Amino acid sequence: MSSAAAAPRGPLAPVTRTLVLTVAAIGFLFDTYELLMFPVIGADAVAELIQVNADGSSPGWAAELGLADGSELKRGVSPQSDPVRLWAGRMLWIAALFGGVFGLLGGWLVDRLGRKTVMVGSIIVYSFSPVAAAYSTELWQLVLFRCTTFIGVCVEMVAAVTWLAELFEDRRTRELAIGWTLACASLGGILVTEVYNLIVGAARHPGSLPALTFPAGHNPDNVAWRFTLLTGLIPGALILVLMPFVPESRVWAERKRAGTLRRPSFGELFAPELRRTTIVTALLSACAYAAAFGALQMTPIQIAPGLPDIAERQAKVAERARELGRTREMLAGQTDPEAKAVGRRQLDEAERDLKRQQGEVAQEIKARRGNIQRWQELGGLTGRVVFALLLTTVPSRTLLRLFLVPGVVLFPVTYLYLRGGDYTVFAAAIFCCGLLTVSQMSYMAEYLPKVFPVHLRGTGGGFATNVGARMIGTMAATFNTEFLSTFFAGPNPVKVATAAAVIGGAAFAVALVLSFLLPPPRTEEPTEPRPLGPDAA
């Protein structure tokens, strides 16, 4: 798995080119597959593992995570409860924060150790982490392995884009290769959504899922999230089989072998000639991820259960539960034994019917989460395809603004107004929001390798993607659930949706302003290695 020797100059051989594109496409697909598991499984997983006081209130972070004495606490809450809302936002940001820190280190390692070597290590990390998470018995374990999953994905993304950019030296070929393989990333979101939907459907029929042994005390009626996490092992097997047959970056390998590859330096990113590039690209990346994490990823995990048709069904079931509660109190005061026995039988039957209705509502919520994420990911896929089609024909910064201008209006309209209306209209709007957001991400992924010199491509791209996007941008998830949403009235889904409207619209507006500060791409670097002076290494 070590870096290969430099291949001869000239275009890649057809077989090698096919293998390179296949590895990149599968890698990008499963990057997204791993990341977008949480919006569909997160609420059910957190709801099962979290510990709360008997009255449902929080006993503090340590106790909720399972790191303090929980002998007097109860395990498990409703997926629509406040503790789940808060931890949904926290986990999205905590995992991304750790991913950003280690992804930044990974960007530096990409420039030191080679693109291919770091790719292999990161793929191993993000393939086995979801498997470990599937066997979590405490919330802290789910948080830990979610963080290691994010770390692997963040490092792999930087390494893979840099690797692709350097294997295809012709500008048009390089743009097409990166554009179309990145389009496969949205297939990962669609795939994990459909896998989750299939698992949820199978879980309704006993015996349909494999008879796997999960930890003692797990909820046998809530295993869909565990099975979905187990599928995260698939990408490791697929990619690691192919990796020995693809080359290392020829530009990097030649300069490493000739001793002309300069040492990457974080400080150099803030040298006068690169300072503006570093800051603007980091902030633009932050805006894209703020819209994704502060709005889009909140849609399946928090907003979907509050959509009008489902909210109405939940309200009816809740009212029926209150009615039975009053009936139970009246029955307790009944003095006639015969009447009490008859009433007890009727109440038992009514409670069984209520439990059935509650189960149906829970399944409906899970199905709606999967459905709205499907719309969102189809929009993302369409955005990547549109970006790839326009990349070689529309001027670079004009192309970015084509995606930013509509988003300034669409996000507030979607989350403030369309959310409360017809579901099909809302889903179509989410499709468009996904298209605009993912197109912006695709633009940054293709743009970053063109604005940093060879020895800083991994480090510079890693800084923008990890510090800007994953450390700063993903903070929007926690900003939504723990701060901004608390200023609005209504049930949790409505409050989170209102905050999503503000975050999404503001993120696109700031990005539009920043687009006028973007520096043009660097001119093509010489293909032959050359001495770089006394600091060359």
C-alpha positions as CSV (number, residue, x, y, z in Angstrom):
1,M,0.0,0.0,0.0
2,S,3.0,2.3,0.0
3,S,3.4,5.0,-2.6
4,A,4.1,3.7,-6.0
5,A,7.0,4.9,-8.0
6,A,6.3,7.6,-10.5
7,A,4.7,6.3,-13.7
8,P,6.0,7.4,-17.1
9,R,4.8,10.8,-18.3
10,G,1.8,11.0,-20.6
11,P,-1.9,10.0,-20.3
12,L,-2.8,7.1,-18.0
13,A,-3.3,3.8,-19.7
14,P,-7.0,3.0,-20.4
15,V,-7.2,0.2,-17.8
16,T,-5.4,2.3,-15.2
17,R,-7.6,5.3,-15.9
18,T,-10.7,3.2,-15.5
19,L,-9.5,1.8,-12.2
20,V,-8.6,5.3,-10.9
21,L,-12.0,6.6,-11.8
22,T,-13.7,3.6,-10.3
23,V,-11.8,3.9,-7.0
24,A,-12.5,7.6,-6.9
25,A,-16.2,7.2,-7.6
26,I,-16.7,4.4,-5.0
27,G,-14.7,6.4,-2.5
28,F,-16.7,9.6,-2.9
29,L,-20.0,7.6,-2.9
30,F,-19.2,5.9,0.4
31,D,-17.8,9.1,1.9
32,T,-21.3,10.5,1.7
33,Y,-22.9,7.1,2.6
34,E,-21.1,7.1,5.9
35,L,-21.7,10.8,6.7
36,L,-25.4,10.7,5.8
37,M,-26.2,7.7,8.0
38,F,-26.8,9.9,11.0
39,P,-29.7,12.1,9.8
40,V,-31.8,8.9,9.3
41,I,-30.6,6.8,12.2
42,G,-29.6,9.5,14.7
43,A,-32.9,10.1,16.5
44,D,-33.6,6.4,17.0
45,A,-30.1,5.7,18.1
46,V,-29.8,8.6,20.6
47,A,-33.4,7.9,21.9
48,E,-32.5,4.3,22.8
49,L,-29.0,5.0,24.4
50,I,-29.5,8.2,26.3
51,Q,-30.1,8.2,30.1
52,V,-32.4,10.8,31.6
53,N,-34.1,11.4,35.0
54,A,-37.4,9.7,35.7
55,D,-39.3,12.8,34.7
56,G,-37.5,13.0,31.4
57,S,-35.3,15.9,32.3
58,S,-31.6,16.0,31.8
59,P,-29.2,14.7,34.5
60,G,-26.3,16.4,32.9
61,W,-24.0,15.6,29.9
62,A,-21.9,13.0,31.7
63,A,-24.9,11.0,32.9
64,E,-26.7,11.3,29.5
65,L,-23.6,9.9,27.9
66,G,-23.3,7.0,30.4
67,L,-20.1,8.3,31.9
68,A,-21.6,8.8,35.4
69,D,-23.6,6.7,37.8
70,G,-26.9,6.0,36.2
71,S,-28.5,3.7,38.8
72,E,-31.4,6.1,39.4
73,L,-31.8,7.1,35.8
74,K,-34.0,5.6,33.1
75,R,-32.7,4.7,29.7
76,G,-34.5,5.7,26.5
77,V,-36.8,8.6,25.6
78,S,-39.1,9.6,22.7
79,P,-37.2,10.4,19.5
80,Q,-39.1,13.7,19.5
81,S,-38.0,14.8,23.0
82,D,-35.8,17.7,23.9
83,P,-32.8,15.6,24.9
84,V,-32.8,14.0,21.4
85,R,-33.2,17.4,19.7
86,L,-30.2,18.7,21.6
87,W,-27.9,15.7,21.1
88,A,-28.8,15.5,17.4
89,G,-27.3,19.0,17.0
90,R,-24.4,18.2,19.3
91,M,-23.4,15.0,17.6
92,L,-23.5,16.6,14.1
93,W,-21.1,19.2,15.3
94,I,-18.9,17.2,17.6
95,A,-18.2,14.5,15.0
96,A,-17.5,17.2,12.4
97,L,-15.2,19.1,14.8
98,F,-13.1,16.0,15.4
99,G,-13.2,15.2,11.7
100,G,-12.0,18.7,11.0
101,V,-9.1,18.6,13.4
102,F,-7.8,15.3,12.3
103,G,-8.7,16.0,8.6
104,L,-6.4,19.1,8.9
105,L,-3.6,16.8,10.1
106,G,-4.5,14.4,7.3
107,G,-4.1,17.1,4.7
108,W,-0.6,17.7,6.0
109,L,0.1,13.9,6.0
110,V,-1.2,13.8,2.4
111,D,1.6,16.1,1.4
112,R,4.2,14.3,3.5
113,L,3.4,10.6,3.0
114,G,1.6,10.6,-0.3
115,R,-1.9,10.7,-1.5
116,K,-2.6,7.0,-1.9
117,T,-1.1,5.9,1.4
118,V,-3.2,8.3,3.4
119,M,-6.3,7.3,1.4
120,V,-5.9,3.6,2.3
121,G,-5.5,4.4,6.0
122,S,-8.5,6.7,6.1
123,I,-10.7,4.2,4.3
124,I,-9.9,1.5,6.9
125,V,-10.8,3.9,9.7
126,Y,-14.2,4.9,8.3
127,S,-15.1,1.4,7.3
128,F,-14.7,-0.2,10.7
129,S,-16.0,2.7,12.9
130,P,-19.7,2.3,12.0
131,V,-19.5,-1.5,12.8
132,A,-18.2,-0.6,16.3
133,A,-21.0,2.0,16.6
134,A,-23.6,-0.6,15.8
135,Y,-22.8,-2.4,19.0
136,S,-23.0,0.7,21.3
137,T,-24.5,0.2,24.7
138,E,-23.9,3.8,25.9
139,L,-24.3,7.1,24.2
140,W,-20.6,8.0,24.6
141,Q,-19.7,5.0,22.5
142,L,-22.0,6.1,19.6
143,V,-20.5,9.6,19.9
144,L,-16.9,8.2,19.9
145,F,-17.3,6.0,16.8
146,R,-19.3,8.6,15.0
147,C,-16.2,10.9,15.5
148,T,-13.8,8.3,14.1
149,T,-16.1,7.7,11.1
150,F,-16.0,11.4,10.4
151,I,-12.2,11.6,10.8
152,G,-11.7,8.9,8.2
153,V,-14.1,10.5,5.7
154,C,-12.6,14.0,6.2
155,V,-9.0,12.7,5.5
156,E,-10.1,10.5,2.6
157,M,-11.9,13.4,0.8
158,V,-8.9,15.7,0.9
159,A,-6.5,12.9,-0.2
160,A,-8.8,11.7,-3.0
161,V,-9.4,15.1,-4.6
162,T,-5.7,15.9,-4.5
163,W,-4.8,12.5,-6.0
164,L,-7.3,12.9,-8.8
165,A,-6.2,16.4,-9.6
166,E,-2.6,15.3,-10.1
167,L,-3.2,12.1,-12.0
168,F,-5.0,13.9,-14.8
169,E,-2.7,16.7,-16.0
170,D,-4.8,17.9,-18.9
171,R,-7.1,20.7,-17.6
172,R,-10.3,19.6,-19.3
173,T,-9.7,15.9,-18.5
174,R,-9.0,16.8,-14.9
175,E,-12.2,18.9,-14.5
176,L,-14.3,16.2,-16.1
177,A,-12.7,13.5,-13.9
178,I,-13.3,15.4,-10.7
179,G,-16.7,16.7,-11.6
180,W,-18.2,13.3,-12.6
181,T,-16.6,11.3,-9.8
182,L,-17.8,13.8,-7.3
183,A,-21.3,13.4,-8.8
184,C,-21.2,9.8,-7.3
185,A,-21.0,11.3,-3.8
186,S,-24.7,12.1,-4.0
187,L,-25.4,8.5,-4.9
188,G,-24.1,7.6,-1.5
189,G,-26.8,9.7,0.2
190,I,-29.4,8.1,-2.0
191,L,-28.0,4.6,-1.3
192,V,-27.9,5.0,2.5
193,T,-31.4,6.3,2.4
194,E,-32.7,3.4,0.4
195,V,-30.8,0.9,2.5
196,Y,-32.3,2.4,5.6
197,N,-35.8,2.3,4.1
198,L,-35.3,-1.4,3.2
199,I,-34.1,-2.3,6.7
200,V,-37.0,-0.4,8.3
201,G,-39.5,-2.2,6.0
202,A,-37.8,-5.6,6.8
203,A,-37.9,-4.9,10.5
204,R,-41.7,-4.8,10.4
205,H,-41.7,-8.5,9.6
206,P,-40.1,-10.8,12.2
207,G,-37.4,-13.0,10.8
208,S,-36.7,-10.8,7.7
209,L,-33.4,-9.5,9.1
210,P,-30.4,-11.6,9.8
211,A,-30.3,-13.1,13.3
212,L,-27.4,-11.1,14.6
213,T,-26.6,-10.9,18.3
214,F,-26.6,-7.3,19.6
215,P,-25.6,-6.2,23.1
216,A,-27.8,-7.3,26.0
217,G,-30.5,-4.8,26.9
218,H,-30.9,-3.5,23.3
219,N,-34.4,-2.7,22.1
220,P,-35.4,-5.5,19.7
221,D,-38.1,-3.3,18.2
222,N,-35.5,-0.6,17.3
223,V,-32.7,-2.4,15.4
224,A,-32.9,-0.6,12.1
225,W,-30.2,1.9,13.1
226,R,-27.8,-0.9,14.2
227,F,-28.2,-2.8,10.9
228,T,-27.8,0.4,8.9
229,L,-24.5,1.1,10.7
230,L,-23.2,-2.4,9.9
231,T,-23.5,-1.8,6.2
232,G,-20.7,0.8,6.6
233,L,-18.2,-2.0,6.3
234,I,-18.9,-2.5,2.6
235,P,-16.7,0.3,1.2
236,G,-13.5,-0.9,2.8
237,A,-13.8,-4.3,1.1
238,L,-14.5,-2.8,-2.3
239,I,-11.8,-0.1,-2.4
240,L,-9.0,-1.9,-0.6
241,V,-9.2,-4.7,-3.2
242,L,-8.6,-2.1,-6.0
243,M,-6.0,0.1,-4.4
244,P,-2.9,-2.0,-5.2
245,F,-3.7,-1.6,-8.9
246,V,-3.8,2.2,-9.0
247,P,-0.8,4.5,-9.0
248,E,0.3,7.2,-6.7
249,S,0.2,10.8,-7.8
250,R,2.9,11.1,-10.4
251,V,3.6,14.8,-9.7
252,W,4.0,14.1,-6.0
253,A,6.0,10.9,-6.5
254,E,8.5,12.5,-9.0
255,R,9.2,15.5,-6.8
256,K,9.5,13.2,-3.7
257,R,12.0,11.0,-5.5
258,A,13.9,13.9,-7.0
259,G,14.1,15.7,-3.6
260,T,12.4,18.8,-5.0
261,L,9.2,18.5,-3.0
262,R,9.0,21.3,-0.5
263,R,7.9,20.6,3.1
264,P,4.2,21.6,3.6
265,S,3.8,24.3,6.2
266,F,0.5,25.7,7.7
267,G,2.3,29.0,8.2
268,E,2.9,29.3,4.4
269,L,-0.9,29.3,3.9
270,F,-0.9,32.7,5.5
271,A,2.0,34.2,3.5
272,P,1.0,37.4,1.7
273,E,0.5,35.6,-1.7
274,L,-1.8,32.9,-0.3
275,R,-3.5,34.7,2.7
276,R,-6.6,35.8,0.8
277,T,-6.9,32.5,-0.9
278,T,-6.7,30.6,2.4
279,I,-9.2,32.8,4.2
280,V,-11.8,33.2,1.5
281,T,-11.9,29.5,0.5
282,A,-12.2,28.5,4.2
283,L,-15.1,30.9,4.7
284,L,-16.9,29.8,1.5
285,S,-16.5,26.2,2.6
286,A,-18.0,27.1,6.0
287,C,-21.0,28.7,4.3
288,A,-21.8,25.6,2.3
289,Y,-21.6,23.3,5.3
290,A,-23.6,25.8,7.5
291,A,-26.5,25.4,5.1
292,A,-26.1,21.7,5.0
293,F,-25.8,21.0,8.7
294,G,-27.9,23.9,10.1
295,A,-30.8,23.3,7.7
296,L,-30.7,20.4,5.3
297,Q,-29.5,17.7,7.8
298,M,-32.0,19.0,10.4
299,T,-34.8,18.2,8.0
300,P,-35.0,14.4,8.4
301,I,-33.7,14.2,11.9
302,Q,-35.8,17.0,13.5
303,I,-38.2,18.7,11.1
304,A,-39.8,15.7,9.4
305,P,-41.7,14.5,12.5
306,G,-43.4,17.9,12.7
307,L,-44.7,18.1,9.1
308,P,-48.5,18.8,9.2
309,D,-49.9,15.4,8.3
310,I,-47.7,13.5,10.7
311,A,-48.1,16.1,13.5
312,E,-51.9,15.8,13.2
313,R,-51.6,12.0,13.5
314,Q,-49.3,12.3,16.5
315,A,-51.7,14.8,18.1
316,K,-54.6,12.3,17.8
317,V,-52.7,9.5,19.3
318,A,-51.5,11.7,22.2
319,E,-55.1,12.8,22.8
320,R,-56.2,9.2,22.8
321,A,-53.5,8.4,25.4
322,R,-54.7,11.2,27.6
323,E,-58.3,9.9,27.3
324,L,-57.2,6.4,28.4
325,G,-55.3,8.0,31.3
326,R,-58.5,9.7,32.5
327,T,-60.4,6.4,32.1
328,R,-57.8,4.6,34.1
329,E,-58.1,7.1,36.9
330,M,-61.9,6.8,36.9
331,L,-61.7,3.0,36.9
332,A,-59.4,3.1,40.0
333,G,-62.3,4.8,41.9
334,Q,-64.9,2.3,40.7
335,T,-66.4,0.4,43.7
336,D,-68.6,-2.2,41.8
337,P,-66.3,-5.3,41.2
338,E,-68.2,-6.5,38.2
339,A,-68.3,-3.1,36.5
340,K,-64.6,-2.7,37.4
341,A,-63.7,-6.0,35.7
342,V,-65.7,-5.1,32.6
343,G,-64.0,-1.7,32.5
344,R,-60.6,-3.3,33.0
345,R,-61.1,-5.5,30.0
346,Q,-62.3,-2.7,27.8
347,L,-59.3,-0.5,28.9
348,D,-56.8,-3.3,28.2
349,E,-58.2,-3.7,24.7
350,A,-58.1,0.1,24.1
351,E,-54.5,0.3,25.4
352,R,-53.5,-2.5,23.0
353,D,-55.1,-0.6,20.2
354,L,-53.3,2.6,21.3
355,K,-49.9,0.8,21.4
356,R,-50.6,-0.4,17.8
357,Q,-51.4,3.2,16.7
358,Q,-48.2,4.5,18.4
359,G,-46.2,1.9,16.6
360,E,-47.8,2.9,13.3
361,V,-47.0,6.5,13.9
362,A,-43.4,5.7,14.8
363,Q,-43.0,3.7,11.6
364,E,-44.6,6.5,9.6
365,I,-42.1,9.0,11.1
366,K,-39.2,6.7,10.1
367,A,-40.5,6.4,6.6
368,R,-41.0,10.1,6.3
369,R,-37.4,10.7,7.4
370,G,-36.2,8.3,4.7
371,N,-38.5,9.9,2.1
372,I,-37.4,13.5,2.7
373,Q,-33.8,12.5,2.7
374,R,-34.3,10.7,-0.6
375,W,-35.6,14.0,-2.1
376,Q,-32.7,15.9,-0.6
377,E,-30.1,13.5,-1.9
378,L,-31.7,13.3,-5.4
379,G,-31.4,17.1,-5.4
380,G,-27.7,16.8,-4.4
381,L,-27.1,14.3,-7.2
382,T,-28.7,16.5,-9.7
383,G,-26.6,19.4,-8.5
384,R,-23.4,17.5,-9.0
385,V,-24.5,16.5,-12.5
386,V,-25.5,20.1,-13.4
387,F,-22.2,21.3,-12.0
388,A,-20.2,18.7,-14.1
389,L,-22.1,19.7,-17.2
390,L,-21.5,23.5,-16.7
391,L,-18.0,23.3,-15.4
392,T,-16.2,23.5,-18.8
393,T,-18.5,26.0,-20.3
394,V,-19.4,28.7,-17.7
395,P,-16.7,31.0,-16.2
396,S,-15.6,29.8,-12.8
397,R,-16.9,32.5,-10.4
398,T,-20.1,33.0,-12.6
399,L,-20.8,29.3,-12.2
400,L,-20.6,29.6,-8.4
401,R,-23.0,32.6,-8.3
402,L,-25.6,30.7,-10.4
403,F,-26.0,28.4,-7.4
404,L,-25.8,31.0,-4.7
405,V,-28.3,33.6,-5.8
406,P,-31.4,31.3,-5.8
407,G,-30.4,29.9,-2.4
408,V,-30.6,33.3,-0.7
409,V,-34.4,33.2,-1.3
410,L,-35.2,29.5,-1.5
411,F,-34.1,28.5,2.0
412,P,-36.2,31.0,3.9
413,V,-39.2,30.3,1.7
414,T,-38.9,26.6,2.1
415,Y,-38.5,26.4,5.8
416,L,-40.8,29.3,6.8
417,Y,-43.7,28.8,4.4
418,L,-43.6,25.6,2.4
419,R,-42.9,23.4,5.4
420,G,-46.4,24.0,6.7
421,G,-48.2,23.3,3.4
422,D,-48.5,20.4,0.9
423,Y,-45.8,17.8,1.4
424,T,-45.0,17.3,-2.2
425,V,-44.3,21.0,-2.7
426,F,-42.1,21.0,0.4
427,A,-40.2,17.9,-0.8
428,A,-39.6,19.5,-4.2
429,A,-38.2,22.6,-2.5
430,I,-35.9,20.4,-0.4
431,F,-34.8,18.8,-3.7
432,C,-33.8,22.3,-4.9
433,C,-32.1,23.2,-1.7
434,G,-30.0,20.1,-1.9
435,L,-29.2,20.8,-5.5
436,L,-27.9,24.3,-4.7
437,T,-26.0,23.3,-1.6
438,V,-24.2,20.3,-3.1
439,S,-23.4,22.2,-6.3
440,Q,-21.6,24.7,-4.1
441,M,-19.7,21.9,-2.4
442,S,-18.7,20.4,-5.7
443,Y,-17.4,23.8,-6.9
444,M,-15.1,24.1,-3.9
445,A,-13.8,20.6,-4.2
446,E,-12.9,21.2,-7.8
447,Y,-11.6,24.7,-7.2
448,L,-9.3,24.1,-4.2
449,P,-6.5,22.1,-6.0
450,K,-6.2,24.8,-8.6
451,V,-5.3,27.6,-6.2
452,F,-2.6,26.1,-4.1
453,P,0.9,25.0,-5.2
454,V,1.7,21.2,-5.5
455,H,3.4,21.0,-2.1
456,L,0.4,22.7,-0.4
457,R,-2.5,21.2,-2.2
458,G,-3.4,18.7,0.6
459,T,-2.6,21.2,3.3
460,G,-4.4,24.1,1.7
461,G,-7.4,22.1,0.7
462,G,-7.4,20.4,4.1
463,F,-7.5,23.8,5.8
464,A,-10.5,25.1,3.8
465,T,-12.4,21.8,4.1
466,N,-11.6,20.9,7.7
467,V,-11.2,24.2,9.5
468,G,-13.7,26.2,7.3
469,A,-16.3,23.6,6.5
470,R,-16.1,21.0,9.3
471,M,-15.0,23.0,12.3
472,I,-16.8,26.3,11.6
473,G,-19.6,25.5,9.2
474,T,-20.9,22.4,10.9
475,M,-21.3,24.4,14.1
476,A,-24.5,25.6,12.6
477,A,-26.2,22.3,13.7
478,T,-25.6,23.1,17.4
479,F,-26.2,26.8,16.8
480,N,-29.6,25.8,15.5
481,T,-30.7,23.3,18.2
482,E,-29.2,24.8,21.3
483,F,-29.3,28.6,20.6
484,L,-31.2,30.0,17.7
485,S,-34.2,27.7,17.8
486,T,-34.9,28.6,21.4
487,F,-35.9,32.1,20.4
488,F,-38.9,30.9,18.4
489,A,-42.2,29.6,19.5
490,G,-43.9,26.3,18.8
491,P,-43.0,22.6,19.0
492,N,-39.4,21.5,18.5
493,P,-39.8,20.8,14.7
494,V,-41.2,24.2,14.1
495,K,-38.6,26.0,16.1
496,V,-35.8,24.1,14.3
497,A,-37.3,24.8,10.9
498,T,-37.5,28.5,11.6
499,A,-33.9,28.6,12.7
500,A,-33.0,26.6,9.5
501,A,-34.6,29.3,7.4
502,V,-32.4,31.9,9.0
503,I,-29.2,29.9,8.8
504,G,-29.7,28.7,5.2
505,G,-30.6,32.1,3.8
506,A,-27.7,33.8,5.7
507,A,-25.1,31.2,4.7
508,F,-26.0,31.7,1.0
509,A,-26.0,35.5,1.3
510,V,-22.5,35.6,2.9
511,A,-21.2,33.1,0.3
512,L,-22.5,35.4,-2.5
513,V,-20.5,38.3,-1.1
514,L,-17.4,36.1,-0.7
515,S,-17.6,35.0,-4.3
516,F,-16.5,38.4,-5.4
517,L,-13.3,38.0,-3.4
518,L,-12.3,34.6,-4.8
519,P,-8.8,34.7,-6.5
520,P,-8.4,33.3,-9.9
521,P,-6.9,29.8,-10.3
522,R,-3.1,29.5,-10.4
523,T,-1.4,29.0,-13.7
524,E,-0.4,25.4,-14.5
525,E,2.8,24.4,-12.7
526,P,5.7,22.9,-14.7
527,T,5.4,19.2,-15.3
528,E,9.1,18.6,-14.7
529,P,10.4,18.8,-11.2
530,R,12.7,21.7,-10.6
531,P,15.0,22.8,-7.7
532,L,13.1,25.1,-5.3
533,G,16.0,26.8,-3.5
534,P,17.5,26.3,-0.1
535,D,14.2,25.4,1.5
536,A,13.6,22.4,-0.8
537,A,13.6,19.0,0.9
